[in-house]
Structures are given as C-alpha cells and as structure tokens.
Amino acid sequence: MEGLQIKPRAGGKTRVTPDVRQRMVAVKKAHPECGPRRIADVLKLFPDSHQSIDCA
C-alpha cells in the first residue's frame, strides 16, 4: 500500500531576495501589461534596466 500514499512534491517556490522582489514590483508598476514570467526573464537578462521592457 505504500505506492498509494500521497507523497509531498519535490521542489518548492524559489526564494527571491527583497532587492529582487522590490525591482520586480517596480517593473510591474511601470509596465502593468507585463506578466511575472516576462518581468523575471527581462530582469535576468538586464538586471539594471527596466525602462526598455517590451511586453507586446
């Protein structure tokens, strides 16, 4: 019966530093049309710039 028991999922939410979270919130406020995945991708590519984000 061990195979039928519910097992906890591996992994979990990734933790971001307060600095990164603050930058993500600032980008979201400046570009509300962008989704969280797009914002995260752009911040990974260009960590110092959020003015040139194109979410279209």
Secondary structure, 3 states (H helix, E strand, C coil): CHHHCCCCCCCCCCCCCHHHHHHHHHHHHHCCCCCHHHHHHHHHHCCCCCCCCCCC
